[in-house]
Amino acid sequence: MKPVFFSLFLILGVTQASAQFFVQKLSQSEIFKADEAYAVLTSGDTIRGTIGTVSMRDSTVSRINIRENGERFTINMEDMIRLAVLPGDWVKLDEMALLPVLRNLKNKDFIEVLPKDGWVFFDKIQLPGKEERYQLVQLMNPGFDSKVKIYAHPDAQSTGHTKVSSITLEGLRDNTYFVSVNGDRAFQISDFQYRKKGFERIFTSCSALKDKKLKWKEFPEDVFLHYQKCL
């Protein structure tokens, strides 16, 4: 069994009528268990197949082996643009009970943009700071990421859990993310910074959001509205 959309479930306390959310994080230490994977390389090539060994550095992937048509390819993180993995039965999907709720969401526009095949995406980004450092990080808003990309922060802390239709979901939201706007270098933003600098750093010249009071728990909604309504 493969999930319709891997752990759809960082629901940030919004109603079923207007729910938008980020995906749940997948630990990179679990990537070696994936059913299928592909890597998009800086050379422009894509290698697709099954995962062999995975090497880690500081809890993130530094090198991976992918077997394609009987041939094994060793790929360093530096040579990747994106690594995508397809989880299968190995994922502890207690949240699968939420799928009927999601299918009944009234927000058709949001449901239509969600990936339907279950892939989890990790992009190589340049980390904030003076040094030139790169790392694979998980994309948290696949499907509505063409303008603003939200990435998991390796040191983020979850702030708890929530309930949707009597289903308890662990990991209500993280307190920090990396954000890249229009392909620019990613920067770090936290809950307090979002309230103070969200318009300046993320939603510049977005009239659809100009009168809104920014709240961290509504971050996914704001990103989706920007995706729909703003340049």
GROMACS elastic network, one bead per residue, 0.5 to 0.9 nm:
[ bonds ]
;  ai    aj funct       b0    kb
    1    88     6  0.60876   500
    1    89     6  0.58708   500
    2     5     6  0.84494   500
    2     6     6  0.82977   500
    2    86     6  0.80051   500
    2    87     6  0.66742   500
    2    89     6  0.67070   500
    2   117     6  0.81581   500
    2   118     6  0.70164   500
    3     6     6  0.54437   500
    3     7     6  0.76442   500
    3    87     6  0.75982   500
    3    88     6  0.71410   500
    3    89     6  0.87434   500
    3    93     6  0.82604   500
    3    96     6  0.77175   500
    3   116     6  0.87222   500
    3   117     6  0.74737   500
    3   118     6  0.56134   500
    4     7     6  0.87491   500
    4     8     6  0.87827   500
    4    99     6  0.83425   500
    4   115     6  0.81466   500
    4   116     6  0.55084   500
    4   117     6  0.56924   500
    4   118     6  0.53667   500
    5     8     6  0.59226   500
    5    23     6  0.87185   500
    5   114     6  0.75437   500
    5   115     6  0.62782   500
    5   116     6  0.56110   500
    5   117     6  0.60674   500
    5   119     6  0.71989   500
    5   120     6  0.86352   500
    6     9     6  0.83886   500
    6    23     6  0.73181   500
    6    24     6  0.77089   500
    6    86     6  0.84657   500
    6    87     6  0.73684   500
    6    91     6  0.89730   500
    6    93     6  0.85584   500
    6   117     6  0.83441   500
    6   119     6  0.68258   500
    6   120     6  0.68844   500
    7    10     6  0.78990   500
    7    23     6  0.59955   500
    7    24     6  0.54108   500
    7    25     6  0.81447   500
    7    26     6  0.88850   500
    7    93     6  0.70626   500
    7    95     6  0.67037   500
    7    96     6  0.76512   500
    7   118     6  0.85904   500
    8    11     6  0.79555   500
    8    21     6  0.75337   500
    8    22     6  0.71666   500
    8    24     6  0.64484   500
    8    95     6  0.82271   500
    8    96     6  0.89463   500
    8    98     6  0.85875   500
    8    99     6  0.83546   500
    8   102     6  0.85917   500
    9    12     6  0.87529   500
    9    21     6  0.69691   500
    9    22     6  0.69469   500
    9    23     6  0.55176   500
    9    24     6  0.55914   500
    9    95     6  0.72916   500
    9    98     6  0.82172   500
    9   169     6  0.72075   500
    9   170     6  0.88037   500
    9   171     6  0.87100   500
    9   172     6  0.86894   500
   10    21     6  0.56967   500
   10    22     6  0.52913   500
   10    23     6  0.54379   500
   10    24     6  0.53869   500
   10    25     6  0.86837   500
   10   169     6  0.76423   500
   10   170     6  0.82257   500
   10   171     6  0.66942   500
   10   172     6  0.58773   500
   10   173     6  0.62473   500
   11    14     6  0.69435   500
   11    19     6  0.75432   500
   11    20     6  0.71578   500
   11    21     6  0.50661   500
   11    22     6  0.70326   500
   11    23     6  0.83195   500
   11   162     6  0.76535   500
   11   163     6  0.86244   500
   11   164     6  0.79550   500
   11   169     6  0.79637   500
   11   171     6  0.88883   500
   11   172     6  0.66078   500
   11   173     6  0.77883   500
   11   220     6  0.88968   500
   12    19     6  0.82294   500
   12    20     6  0.78797   500
   12    21     6  0.63314   500
   12    22     6  0.83119   500
   12   162     6  0.77377   500
   12   172     6  0.61535   500
   12   173     6  0.66092   500
   12   216     6  0.89298   500
   12   217     6  0.54215   500
   12   218     6  0.67196   500
   12   219     6  0.83733   500
   12   220     6  0.77863   500
   12   221     6  0.89771   500
   13    19     6  0.83837   500
   13   162     6  0.67956   500
   13   163     6  0.78337   500
   13   164     6  0.79599   500
   13   172     6  0.80018   500
   13   217     6  0.69752   500
   13   218     6  0.81645   500
   14    17     6  0.83093   500
   14    18     6  0.68742   500
   14    19     6  0.53408   500
   14    20     6  0.74659   500
   14    21     6  0.86155   500
   14   164     6  0.89525   500
   14   217     6  0.83042   500
   14   218     6  0.76419   500
   14   221     6  0.86623   500
   15    18     6  0.56863   500
   15    19     6  0.55140   500
   15    20     6  0.89654   500
   15   164     6  0.85840   500
   16    19     6  0.52489   500
   16    20     6  0.89010   500
   16   101     6  0.81731   500
   16   102     6  0.81435   500
   16   104     6  0.82060   500
   16   105     6  0.54756   500
   16   106     6  0.67848   500
   16   107     6  0.77704   500
   16   164     6  0.85180   500
   17   105     6  0.62007   500
   17   106     6  0.51276   500
   17   107     6  0.59465   500
   18   105     6  0.77858   500
   18   106     6  0.70722   500
   18   107     6  0.55342   500
   18   110     6  0.85463   500
   18   221     6  0.82160   500
   19   105     6  0.74949   500
   19   106     6  0.85641   500
   19   107     6  0.69278   500
   19   110     6  0.80398   500
   19   220     6  0.88815   500
   19   221     6  0.73575   500
   20   107     6  0.84731   500
   20   110     6  0.68303   500
   20   111     6  0.87569   500
   20   218     6  0.85674   500
   20   220     6  0.58240   500
   20   221     6  0.53191   500
   20   222     6  0.89364   500
   20   224     6  0.72111   500
   21   140     6  0.88617   500
   21   141     6  0.77289   500
   21   218     6  0.87103   500
   21   219     6  0.84279   500
   21   220     6  0.51707   500
   21   221     6  0.70186   500
   21   224     6  0.88412   500
   22    25     6  0.89902   500
   22   140     6  0.52717   500
   22   141     6  0.53357   500
   22   142     6  0.82660   500
   22   150     6  0.85558   500
   22   173     6  0.86100   500
   22   220     6  0.62243   500
   23   139     6  0.84353   500
   23   140     6  0.53614   500
   23   141     6  0.66599   500
   23   142     6  0.81695   500
   24   140     6  0.75354   500
   24   171     6  0.78450   500
   24   173     6  0.89274   500
   25   138     6  0.72440   500
   25   139     6  0.89331   500
   25   140     6  0.75968   500
   25   152     6  0.72421   500
   26    29     6  0.84504   500
   26    30     6  0.72086   500
   26    31     6  0.80447   500
   26   120     6  0.78949   500
   26   138     6  0.77654   500
   27    30     6  0.55707   500
   27    31     6  0.72938   500
   27    59     6  0.84719   500
   27    60     6  0.85584   500
   28    31     6  0.52426   500
   28    32     6  0.82635   500
   28    56     6  0.84290   500
   28    59     6  0.69903   500
   28    60     6  0.58631   500
   28    61     6  0.65784   500
   28   137     6  0.87774   500
   28   138     6  0.87382   500
   29    32     6  0.71369   500
   29    33     6  0.89143   500
   29    54     6  0.84399   500
   29    56     6  0.76696   500
   29    59     6  0.69138   500
   29    60     6  0.73557   500
   29    61     6  0.78806   500
   30    33     6  0.58147   500
   30    34     6  0.75550   500
   30    91     6  0.88757   500
   31    34     6  0.55447   500
   31    37     6  0.89711   500
   31    51     6  0.82646   500
   31    54     6  0.78037   500
   31    61     6  0.87551   500
   31    85     6  0.70107   500
   31    86     6  0.89774   500
   31    87     6  0.83206   500
   32    35     6  0.87319   500
   32    51     6  0.60309   500
   32    52     6  0.69230   500
   32    53     6  0.67431   500
   32    54     6  0.60989   500
   32    64     6  0.86971   500
   33    36     6  0.88828   500
   33    51     6  0.77015   500
   33    87     6  0.76960   500
   33    88     6  0.85086   500
   33    90     6  0.68985   500
   33    91     6  0.88226   500
   34    37     6  0.69879   500
   34    50     6  0.77975   500
   34    51     6  0.70638   500
   34    85     6  0.60249   500
   34    86     6  0.56908   500
   34    88     6  0.65871   500
   34    90     6  0.76639   500
   34    91     6  0.88023   500
   35    49     6  0.88875   500
   35    50     6  0.66305   500
   35    51     6  0.78021   500
   35    85     6  0.75497   500
   35    86     6  0.57872   500
   35    87     6  0.59127   500
   35    88     6  0.58989   500
   35    89     6  0.86316   500
   35    90     6  0.87214   500
   36    48     6  0.76489   500
   36    49     6  0.58248   500
   36    51     6  0.68493   500
   36    84     6  0.84891   500
   36    85     6  0.58709   500
   36    86     6  0.52241   500
   36    87     6  0.75178   500
   36    88     6  0.87598   500
   37    47     6  0.83652   500
   37    48     6  0.58186   500
   37    49     6  0.56525   500
   37    50     6  0.58852   500
   37    51     6  0.65534   500
   37    66     6  0.75649   500
   37    83     6  0.72842   500
   37    84     6  0.55063   500
   37    86     6  0.61120   500
   37   119     6  0.86776   500
   38    46     6  0.67489   500
   38    47     6  0.53993   500
   38    49     6  0.62722   500
   38    50     6  0.81562   500
   38    51     6  0.88462   500
   38    66     6  0.77725   500
   38    82     6  0.82669   500
   38    83     6  0.59685   500
   38    84     6  0.53878   500
   38    85     6  0.66698   500
   38    86     6  0.89910   500
   39    45     6  0.83328   500
   39    46     6  0.55742   500
   39    47     6  0.53123   500
   39    48     6  0.65305   500
   39    66     6  0.84435   500
   39    75     6  0.83624   500
   39    80     6  0.65270   500
   39    81     6  0.75200   500
   39    82     6  0.57388   500
   39    84     6  0.63774   500
   39    85     6  0.88582   500
   40    43     6  0.83551   500
   40    44     6  0.68242   500
   40    45     6  0.61118   500
   40    47     6  0.67298   500
   40    48     6  0.88204   500
   40    79     6  0.86753   500
   40    80     6  0.58392   500
   40    81     6  0.54769   500
   40    82     6  0.51335   500
   40    83     6  0.64822   500
   40    84     6  0.84723   500
   41    44     6  0.54214   500
   41    45     6  0.53902   500
   41    46     6  0.60417   500
   41    47     6  0.79635   500
   41    75     6  0.86151   500
   41    79     6  0.56580   500
   41    81     6  0.53995   500
   41    82     6  0.71749   500
   41    83     6  0.88361   500
   42    45     6  0.73950   500
   42    78     6  0.84192   500
   42    79     6  0.55402   500
   42    80     6  0.56473   500
   42    81     6  0.57847   500
   43    46     6  0.87522   500
   43    79     6  0.77724   500
   43    80     6  0.86142   500
   47    66     6  0.73708   500
   47    67     6  0.85210   500
   47    68     6  0.70241   500
   47    73     6  0.80597   500
   48    66     6  0.71378   500
   48    67     6  0.76779   500
   48    68     6  0.60681   500
   49    66     6  0.58640   500
   49    67     6  0.53102   500
   49    69     6  0.75458   500
   50    65     6  0.84455   500
   50    66     6  0.55013   500
   50    67     6  0.52645   500
   50    68     6  0.68943   500
   51    54     6  0.77834   500
   51    64     6  0.74397   500
   51    65     6  0.58884   500
   51    67     6  0.63097   500
   52    64     6  0.72387   500
   52    66     6  0.57100   500
   52    67     6  0.67691   500
   52    72     6  0.82511   500
   53    63     6  0.84017   500
   53    64     6  0.60003   500
   53    65     6  0.53947   500
   53    66     6  0.80296   500
   54    61     6  0.68760   500
   54    62     6  0.78236   500
   54    63     6  0.59809   500
   54    65     6  0.64393   500
   55    60     6  0.84139   500
   55    61     6  0.59133   500
   55    62     6  0.56083   500
   55    63     6  0.50123   500
   55    64     6  0.61701   500
   55    65     6  0.88403   500
   56    59     6  0.58795   500
   56    60     6  0.53092   500
   56    62     6  0.51589   500
   56    63     6  0.69766   500
   56    64     6  0.88275   500
   57    60     6  0.54254   500
   57    61     6  0.62677   500
   57    62     6  0.57954   500
   57    63     6  0.89301   500
   58    61     6  0.83173   500
   58    62     6  0.89223   500
   59   154     6  0.82277   500
   60   135     6  0.73394   500
   60   136     6  0.66400   500
   60   137     6  0.79378   500
   60   154     6  0.85389   500
   61    64     6  0.72257   500
   61    76     6  0.86780   500
   61    77     6  0.68470   500
   61   135     6  0.81066   500
   61   136     6  0.67414   500
   62    75     6  0.86676   500
   62    76     6  0.60106   500
   62    78     6  0.79689   500
   62   135     6  0.82674   500
   62   136     6  0.82524   500
   63    74     6  0.70567   500
   63    75     6  0.55851   500
   63    77     6  0.55011   500
   63    78     6  0.86509   500
   64    73     6  0.81732   500
   64    74     6  0.58466   500
   64    75     6  0.53453   500
   64    76     6  0.65300   500
   64    77     6  0.77903   500
   65    72     6  0.65107   500
   65    73     6  0.54481   500
   65    75     6  0.61968   500
   65    76     6  0.88674   500
   66    71     6  0.82839   500
   66    72     6  0.57476   500
   66    73     6  0.53012   500
   66    74     6  0.66945   500
   66    75     6  0.78350   500
   67    70     6  0.60869   500
   67    71     6  0.54357   500
   67    73     6  0.62076   500
   67    74     6  0.89030   500
   68    71     6  0.52500   500
   68    72     6  0.63495   500
   68    73     6  0.76368   500
   69    72     6  0.83867   500
   75    78     6  0.83023   500
   75    79     6  0.66110   500
   75    80     6  0.73823   500
   76    79     6  0.54448   500
   76    80     6  0.69269   500
   77    80     6  0.53283   500
   77    81     6  0.82551   500
   77   124     6  0.75157   500
   77   134     6  0.85741   500
   77   135     6  0.75817   500
   77   136     6  0.72673   500
   78    81     6  0.81238   500
   78   124     6  0.79219   500
   78   134     6  0.76446   500
   78   135     6  0.84193   500
   80    83     6  0.70391   500
   80   123     6  0.80748   500
   80   124     6  0.67667   500
   80   136     6  0.88251   500
   81   122     6  0.86393   500
   81   123     6  0.59390   500
   81   124     6  0.54385   500
   81   125     6  0.82977   500
   81   136     6  0.87618   500
   82   121     6  0.69183   500
   82   122     6  0.56413   500
   82   124     6  0.61637   500
   82   136     6  0.79600   500
   83   120     6  0.84437   500
   83   121     6  0.60121   500
   83   122     6  0.51087   500
   83   123     6  0.63789   500
   83   124     6  0.82990   500
   83   136     6  0.81395   500
   84   119     6  0.62730   500
   84   120     6  0.55267   500
   84   122     6  0.60905   500
   84   123     6  0.84969   500
   85   118     6  0.86695   500
   85   119     6  0.56648   500
   85   120     6  0.53695   500
   85   121     6  0.67058   500
   85   122     6  0.84207   500
   86   117     6  0.83043   500
   86   118     6  0.62077   500
   86   120     6  0.63232   500
   87    90     6  0.69698   500
   87    91     6  0.63049   500
   87   118     6  0.71837   500
   87   119     6  0.71870   500
   87   120     6  0.77046   500
   88    91     6  0.60504   500
   88   118     6  0.89766   500
   89    92     6  0.76128   500
   89    93     6  0.84244   500
   90    93     6  0.87267   500
   91    94     6  0.89860   500
   92    95     6  0.83349   500
   93    96     6  0.54676   500
   93    97     6  0.84916   500
   94    97     6  0.67906   500
   94    98     6  0.86593   500
   94   169     6  0.88887   500
   95    98     6  0.54641   500
   95    99     6  0.76672   500
   95   167     6  0.80102   500
   95   168     6  0.84666   500
   95   169     6  0.71162   500
   96    99     6  0.55607   500
   96   100     6  0.84754   500
   97   100     6  0.68455   500
   97   101     6  0.80705   500
   97   167     6  0.77432   500
   98   101     6  0.52888   500
   98   102     6  0.64571   500
   98   103     6  0.89092   500
   98   164     6  0.79347   500
   98   165     6  0.82224   500
   98   167     6  0.70393   500
   99   103     6  0.61914   500
   99   104     6  0.86970   500
  100   103     6  0.51236   500
  100   104     6  0.64391   500
  100   105     6  0.89590   500
  101   104     6  0.52715   500
  101   105     6  0.65388   500
  101   164     6  0.82694   500
  101   165     6  0.74078   500
  102   105     6  0.52068   500
  102   106     6  0.89130   500
  102   111     6  0.80737   500
  103   106     6  0.85826   500
  103   111     6  0.80384   500
  104   107     6  0.87794   500
  105   108     6  0.71398   500
  105   111     6  0.77607   500
  106   109     6  0.87949   500
  106   111     6  0.87180   500
  107   110     6  0.56120   500
  107   111     6  0.65123   500
  107   112     6  0.88778   500
  108   111     6  0.51281   500
  108   112     6  0.61038   500
  108   113     6  0.89089   500
  109   112     6  0.53542   500
  109   113     6  0.67881   500
  110   113     6  0.55368   500
  110   114     6  0.67934   500
  110   143     6  0.88776   500
  110   144     6  0.85355   500
  110   224     6  0.79026   500
  111   114     6  0.55233   500
  111   115     6  0.88306   500
  112   115     6  0.81839   500
  112   116     6  0.88055   500
  112   143     6  0.86970   500
  113   116     6  0.86823   500
  113   142     6  0.83969   500
  113   144     6  0.65256   500
  114   141     6  0.87576   500
  114   142     6  0.68543   500
  114   144     6  0.76075   500
  115   118     6  0.66043   500
  115   119     6  0.75299   500
  115   142     6  0.68676   500
  115   143     6  0.58813   500
  116   119     6  0.83123   500
  120   138     6  0.75678   500
  120   139     6  0.77270   500
  120   140     6  0.89150   500
  120   142     6  0.84681   500
  121   137     6  0.83054   500
  121   138     6  0.57535   500
  121   139     6  0.56190   500
  121   140     6  0.83125   500
  121   142     6  0.78425   500
  122   136     6  0.57264   500
  122   137     6  0.50723   500
  122   139     6  0.58001   500
  122   151     6  0.86417   500
  123   135     6  0.80044   500
  123   136     6  0.52730   500
  123   137     6  0.55364   500
  123   138     6  0.63392   500
  123   139     6  0.67454   500
  123   151     6  0.85215   500
  124   134     6  0.64219   500
  124   135     6  0.53336   500
  124   137     6  0.64046   500
  124   138     6  0.89000   500
  125   133     6  0.84155   500
  125   134     6  0.54759   500
  125   135     6  0.56998   500
  125   136     6  0.64329   500
  125   137     6  0.71931   500
  125   185     6  0.75558   500
  125   186     6  0.70340   500
  126   129     6  0.89892   500
  126   132     6  0.68322   500
  126   133     6  0.56487   500
  126   135     6  0.66748   500
  126   185     6  0.64690   500
  126   186     6  0.67542   500
  127   131     6  0.83358   500
  127   132     6  0.73206   500
  127   133     6  0.56074   500
  127   134     6  0.56305   500
  127   135     6  0.69223   500
  127   178     6  0.85314   500
  127   185     6  0.77575   500
  127   186     6  0.65143   500
  127   187     6  0.73904   500
  127   188     6  0.87628   500
  128   131     6  0.80323   500
  128   132     6  0.83718   500
  128   133     6  0.80878   500
  128   178     6  0.87050   500
  128   185     6  0.75890   500
  128   186     6  0.63613   500
  128   187     6  0.54634   500
  128   188     6  0.70211   500
  129   132     6  0.75524   500
  129   133     6  0.82841   500
  129   187     6  0.86777   500
  130   133     6  0.88329   500
  137   151     6  0.61322   500
  137   152     6  0.60134   500
  137   153     6  0.72704   500
  137   154     6  0.78059   500
  137   178     6  0.88554   500
  138   150     6  0.84611   500
  138   151     6  0.54473   500
  138   152     6  0.53751   500
  138   153     6  0.83293   500
  139   142     6  0.63510   500
  139   145     6  0.85257   500
  139   149     6  0.69241   500
  139   150     6  0.59737   500
  139   152     6  0.66388   500
  140   145     6  0.87015   500
  140   149     6  0.75867   500
  140   150     6  0.53897   500
  140   151     6  0.53578   500
  140   152     6  0.64110   500
  141   144     6  0.59279   500
  141   145     6  0.57642   500
  141   148     6  0.86661   500
  141   149     6  0.66353   500
  141   150     6  0.59727   500
  141   151     6  0.78788   500
  141   220     6  0.79423   500
  141   223     6  0.86247   500
  141   224     6  0.87570   500
  142   145     6  0.56682   500
  142   146     6  0.87716   500
  142   149     6  0.81609   500
  142   150     6  0.87663   500
  143   146     6  0.78325   500
  144   147     6  0.77869   500
  144   148     6  0.79138   500
  144   149     6  0.81653   500
  144   223     6  0.79073   500
  144   224     6  0.62870   500
  144   227     6  0.61256   500
  144   228     6  0.84235   500
  145   148     6  0.52252   500
  145   150     6  0.74989   500
  145   223     6  0.84074   500
  145   224     6  0.84495   500
  145   227     6  0.73498   500
  146   149     6  0.70953   500
  146   182     6  0.75778   500
  146   183     6  0.88055   500
  146   227     6  0.72594   500
  147   180     6  0.83376   500
  147   181     6  0.60245   500
  147   182     6  0.50441   500
  147   183     6  0.76266   500
  147   223     6  0.88774   500
  147   226     6  0.80790   500
  147   227     6  0.63685   500
  147   231     6  0.80382   500
  148   179     6  0.69917   500
  148   180     6  0.57976   500
  148   182     6  0.61736   500
  148   183     6  0.79291   500
  148   202     6  0.75804   500
  148   223     6  0.69854   500
  148   226     6  0.82913   500
  148   227     6  0.75497   500
  149   178     6  0.82494   500
  149   179     6  0.57283   500
  149   180     6  0.51554   500
  149   181     6  0.65145   500
  149   182     6  0.81784   500
  149   183     6  0.81864   500
  149   186     6  0.87037   500
  149   223     6  0.88004   500
  150   177     6  0.66146   500
  150   178     6  0.59468   500
  150   180     6  0.67054   500
  150   181     6  0.89220   500
  150   186     6  0.89914   500
  150   223     6  0.87999   500
  151   177     6  0.57515   500
  151   179     6  0.61356   500
  151   180     6  0.81499   500
  151   186     6  0.87441   500
  152   155     6  0.87610   500
  152   156     6  0.76040   500
  152   174     6  0.83335   500
  152   176     6  0.78101   500
  152   177     6  0.53465   500
  152   178     6  0.63076   500
  152   179     6  0.89575   500
  153   156     6  0.52890   500
  153   157     6  0.88738   500
  153   174     6  0.84826   500
  153   176     6  0.62406   500
  153   178     6  0.59071   500
  153   188     6  0.81294   500
  154   157     6  0.88291   500
  154   177     6  0.86919   500
  155   176     6  0.79313   500
  156   174     6  0.58134   500
  156   175     6  0.58606   500
  156   176     6  0.51883   500
  156   177     6  0.71474   500
  157   173     6  0.82679   500
  157   174     6  0.53745   500
  157   175     6  0.57500   500
  157   176     6  0.73579   500
  158   161     6  0.84315   500
  158   170     6  0.87776   500
  158   171     6  0.54357   500
  158   172     6  0.66350   500
  158   173     6  0.54909   500
  158   175     6  0.63647   500
  158   176     6  0.89666   500
  159   171     6  0.66165   500
  159   172     6  0.59965   500
  159   173     6  0.57749   500
  159   174     6  0.60932   500
  159   175     6  0.67947   500
  160   169     6  0.88543   500
  160   170     6  0.65253   500
  160   171     6  0.52219   500
  160   172     6  0.50215   500
  160   173     6  0.70832   500
  160   174     6  0.87097   500
  161   168     6  0.68894   500
  161   169     6  0.54528   500
  161   173     6  0.78474   500
  162   167     6  0.82044   500
  162   168     6  0.57688   500
  162   169     6  0.54046   500
  162   170     6  0.68515   500
  162   171     6  0.77555   500
  162   172     6  0.56732   500
  163   166     6  0.56558   500
  163   167     6  0.52014   500
  163   169     6  0.59416   500
  163   170     6  0.88686   500
  164   167     6  0.51663   500
  164   168     6  0.66750   500
  164   169     6  0.75779   500
  165   168     6  0.84971   500
  169   172     6  0.69175   500
  170   173     6  0.89273   500
  171   174     6  0.73328   500
  172   217     6  0.89095   500
  173   176     6  0.89323   500
  173   216     6  0.89893   500
  173   217     6  0.75726   500
  174   177     6  0.73434   500
  174   190     6  0.87454   500
  174   191     6  0.88560   500
  175   189     6  0.85793   500
  175   190     6  0.56356   500
  175   191     6  0.58092   500
  175   216     6  0.84628   500
  176   188     6  0.70273   500
  176   189     6  0.57226   500
  176   191     6  0.67494   500
  177   187     6  0.83909   500
  177   188     6  0.58493   500
  177   189     6  0.56402   500
  177   190     6  0.65589   500
  178   186     6  0.59240   500
  178   187     6  0.54409   500
  178   189     6  0.62846   500
  178   190     6  0.88732   500
  179   185     6  0.83434   500
  179   186     6  0.51011   500
  179   187     6  0.54223   500
  179   188     6  0.62566   500
  179   189     6  0.70750   500
  179   202     6  0.81163   500
  180   183     6  0.59503   500
  180   184     6  0.56337   500
  180   185     6  0.59085   500
  180   187     6  0.65980   500
  180   202     6  0.83862   500
  181   184     6  0.55511   500
  181   185     6  0.77595   500
  181   186     6  0.74701   500
  181   201     6  0.82835   500
  181   202     6  0.64414   500
  181   203     6  0.88539   500
  183   186     6  0.82458   500
  189   192     6  0.82341   500
  189   193     6  0.58951   500
  189   194     6  0.62967   500
  189   197     6  0.88425   500
  189   198     6  0.85992   500
  190   193     6  0.52056   500
  190   194     6  0.59820   500
  190   195     6  0.88600   500
  190   216     6  0.83324   500
  191   194     6  0.52162   500
  191   195     6  0.67324   500
  191   215     6  0.79365   500
  191   216     6  0.53326   500
  191   217     6  0.85577   500
  192   195     6  0.55259   500
  192   196     6  0.66316   500
  192   197     6  0.86586   500
  192   216     6  0.79184   500
  193   196     6  0.51461   500
  193   197     6  0.56092   500
  193   198     6  0.70806   500
  194   197     6  0.53209   500
  194   199     6  0.81889   500
  194   201     6  0.87440   500
  194   202     6  0.89281   500
  194   214     6  0.71877   500
  194   215     6  0.75671   500
  194   216     6  0.66824   500
  194   219     6  0.84167   500
  195   198     6  0.58936   500
  195   199     6  0.84362   500
  195   213     6  0.77567   500
  195   214     6  0.52629   500
  195   215     6  0.61336   500
  195   216     6  0.70700   500
  196   199     6  0.79428   500
  196   200     6  0.84616   500
  196   214     6  0.83019   500
  197   200     6  0.51665   500
  197   201     6  0.59072   500
  197   202     6  0.79599   500
  198   201     6  0.54166   500
  198   202     6  0.53958   500
  198   203     6  0.64151   500
  198   204     6  0.84186   500
  198   214     6  0.72801   500
  199   202     6  0.55714   500
  199   204     6  0.53952   500
  199   205     6  0.80579   500
  199   206     6  0.81883   500
  199   209     6  0.83734   500
  199   210     6  0.78675   500
  199   214     6  0.84609   500
  200   203     6  0.65058   500
  200   204     6  0.55301   500
  200   205     6  0.87636   500
  201   204     6  0.66318   500
  202   223     6  0.87971   500
  203   206     6  0.55476   500
  203   207     6  0.89215   500
  203   209     6  0.75484   500
  203   210     6  0.85344   500
  203   222     6  0.87364   500
  203   223     6  0.84274   500
  203   226     6  0.71424   500
  203   230     6  0.84299   500
  204   207     6  0.87503   500
  204   210     6  0.89626   500
  205   208     6  0.89644   500
  205   209     6  0.87749   500
  205   210     6  0.78649   500
  205   230     6  0.80765   500
  205   231     6  0.83666   500
  206   209     6  0.57064   500
  206   210     6  0.62866   500
  206   226     6  0.70256   500
  206   229     6  0.78744   500
  206   230     6  0.54248   500
  206   231     6  0.73631   500
  207   210     6  0.50104   500
  207   211     6  0.79266   500
  207   229     6  0.84125   500
  207   230     6  0.73373   500
  208   211     6  0.76910   500
  208   212     6  0.83595   500
  208   225     6  0.75201   500
  208   226     6  0.73895   500
  208   229     6  0.64395   500
  208   230     6  0.69925   500
  209   212     6  0.52924   500
  209   213     6  0.84547   500
  209   214     6  0.87683   500
  209   222     6  0.75086   500
  209   225     6  0.78530   500
  209   226     6  0.75537   500
  209   230     6  0.88510   500
  210   213     6  0.84236   500
  212   215     6  0.89801   500
  214   217     6  0.88661   500
  214   218     6  0.73165   500
  214   219     6  0.76352   500
  214   222     6  0.80971   500
  215   218     6  0.53550   500
  215   219     6  0.65812   500
  216   219     6  0.51384   500
  216   220     6  0.85966   500
  217   220     6  0.77022   500
  217   221     6  0.86624   500
  218   221     6  0.52477   500
  218   222     6  0.62708   500
  218   223     6  0.87645   500
  219   222     6  0.51491   500
  219   223     6  0.62512   500
  219   224     6  0.86802   500
  220   223     6  0.51214   500
  220   224     6  0.61657   500
  220   225     6  0.85964   500
  221   224     6  0.51467   500
  221   225     6  0.61113   500
  221   226     6  0.85590   500
  222   225     6  0.50869   500
  222   226     6  0.61188   500
  222   227     6  0.85459   500
  223   226     6  0.51032   500
  223   227     6  0.61862   500
  223   228     6  0.87552   500
  224   228     6  0.62589   500
  224   229     6  0.86210   500
  225   228     6  0.50641   500
  225   229     6  0.58849   500
  225   230     6  0.76485   500
  226   229     6  0.53198   500
  226   231     6  0.78050   500
  227   230     6  0.62352   500
  227   231     6  0.79478   500
  228   231     6  0.87556   500
